[in-house]
Amino acid sequence: MKGPSIVENRRLLGLLETALMREARLWKAPVFKSECVQSGDVSSCQHQEMIVWLGDVNRRLHFCPETLALGVCILNRMLTTVKAQPKYLKCIAFTSLVLGAKINEEDEVKGSVSDLVAESGCSFSTAEIVRMERIILDKLHWDLYTSTPVDFIHIVRSFTFFWS
């Protein structure tokens, strides 16, 4: 099996550099309250619970891992932009996953928002999801795509290192 050419390796290196620059420009670490108590702010425990829940929903909806990774990145970017109340966290998380699916999934896979709400078992109305989509898009200036850990894995896996 023949490895990638020098031109292909340069292209992959360019993709990696672009992804790193975009990540450095867009990524900020969300700051959560360290304790897992109910208060007006999202705690780290609540955030972790949402990530686990999103993984479960992602599997139920048969989305690819890239969609989950992008959904989590959108969620984290949203939480660094606004101070969210815990009662809205699940809606923000689910909507982030839906937005990630709109970017990564084929139309045949993702279905309509109402279908996704029904299949996920969420208690949100379609109107709530659409409203939250507009809020997220507005707060993130319609710039949803960011490099995800899965992107970096794909790029690094594509490199072939020749050992002499």
ABEGO torsion letter per residue (X at the ends): XBBBBAAAAAAAAAAAAAAAAAAAAABBBBBBBABBBBBABBBAAAAAAAAAAAAAAAAAAGBBAAAAAAAAAAAAAAAAABBBBAAAAAAAAAAAAAAAAAAABBAAAAEBAAAAAAAAGBABBAAAAAAAAAAAAAAAGGBABBBBAAAAAAAAAABBBBBX
